[in-house]
Amino acid sequence: MAEAAVSTSSVPLPGPLSSARDRPWPIVGRDGELSALASAWERIAAGGRETVLIAGDPGAGKSRLVAEAGATAHAAGGLVLYGSGEETAGAPYAPFVAALAHLARHAAPGPPLEELRASPLGRLLPGGDVAGGPADWGLGDDRGRLFAATVEQLERQAEHRPLMLVVDDLHGCGMSTLLLVEHLARTDAALRLLLVATYRPTDLDPDDERAGLIAGLRSAPGAQHIELGALDAPALRDIAASLGVADEPAALDAIAASAERESAGNALFACELLRAAGEGAGADTPTKAPRSLRMLIGARAHALGRDAHEHLSAAAVCGRTFDARTVADAFGADPAALAESAGRAEHAGLVAELPDGGGWTFTHAIVARCLYEELHPVTRGRLHRRLAETLEAAGAGESADRAGELALHWRRADPPDDGRAARYCAVAGAAALDRYDHGVAAGWFEQALELRDRGGGAPDAGRCDLLIGLGKALRFADQERSREVLLEASRLADALDDVDRLVE
């Protein structure tokens, strides 16, 4: 090859990185990670090679993070190349095909470009000689020549400007690609290269040889590992403010707290909720999850297989937490099959097993909510009824701790049973009063009264008990209303000639 590198003066930032930055909200809560990437870039620009591995759940913000780092490097005069292992289902060397194609597409014509096409790497470029192409380059001298040619070309590019190579979605790459990534991370060649690779730990089985290879990259010279965690409420508040969700500080705080609670700080989920709030959905009092989220989560569940998708959707009717045995009994599912579905969903990061065999929980409340909302209303109602009947048959109706759960199921059943729902609301309210949780107790008693009134309940002792309970619950929150409610209860007790309730 000639000594000149392909001219890269007109090579733009790769499209996927530009697209990842095209969001209506700023990147927040990632100052430490951005600083680490910026420092690594400064070091390799001065001479050297480093590898940064970025791990995180789907939606954690890995692509946005590397896009911002790539844009900074590009603005500083660096060459930024990009390829993803996710889009090509493990095709050999796919990220490098994309990176080289971008380079060739935008490079100035001339001898260096022609020599690139004539080299072993030319077979990876669009229009290259595919006979005996990438799929056959798995072993022996062919692979060695390809690896050497890759290092040589990157080395020549890095002579003129520092280079960032982003390999997104390592978990989707085949072994051939991962071996080339490892070769770049460990080569002795002197090149100014920042190799940035992202992956989802949840998408790799522990016994998958790719998982071991990716873990081994952490020990490469100059390698560092970044684990992207959840965004906290202050970060989400900044995003909410940037989207114009609310003007009042208290409203911003409430909306950010709600988004954090629903999403568990998952960047993508939280930002979609906040964007919906900015468009008028009201994240603090949500009516329905954004369609974008419902489609995204539905696709992730569907990828687990039809049975697993159906099992998860049924479990979502229970709420955020569920017991696999109860779900299986209620919906006539094979317990072993449902347990297998839960295990697959756990590996995908959709659910997690509770300690001490206490059942399962969806990792994000919004996951359960989206799966639930995608069910047809008639299906939801039928499943609520079957769950309620199963719980009662198992004796849950005798437990005050399960009363709220049963109240919800009977209220949402098809057809609803307002009488049963009201009875369980009253039990839940009394239990909350015993725990001195007056606000929760008031909510339960109000629901019980609403259900009785909707069903045309008579002004009897049962209604009087609910009024007394509500009046007691309101004493610490709204004394004036408490007096009004207790006065109404006393008038009803007097009309019923019920001395005991009148005294109470």
Secondary structure, DSSP 4 states (H G I P E B T S, - for coil): --SPPPP-TT-PPPHHHHHHH--SS---S-HHHHHHHHHHHHHHHTT-EEEEEEE--TTSSHHHHHHHHHHHHHHTT-EEEEEESTTTTT-TTHHHHHHHHHHHHHSPPSHHHHHHHHSGGGGGSTT---TT-GGGTTSHHHHHHHHHHHHHHHHHHHHHS-EEEEEE-GGG--HHHHHHHHHHHH------EEEEEEE-GGGS-TT-HHHHHHHHGGGSTTEEEEE-----HHHHHHHHHHTT--SSHHHHHHHHHHHHHHHTT-HHHHHHHHHHHHTTS-TTS-SS--HHHHHHHHHHHHTT-HHHHHHHHHHHTT-SEE-HHHHHHHHT--HHHHHHHHHHHHHTTSEEEPGGG--EEESSHHHHHHHHHTS-HHHHHHHHHHHHHHHHHTTGGG-GGGHHHHHHHHHHSSS--HHHHHHHHHHHHHHHHHTT-HHHHHHHHHHHHHHHHHTT--SSHHHHHHHHHHHHHHTTT-HHHHHHHHHHHHHHHHHTT-HHHHH-
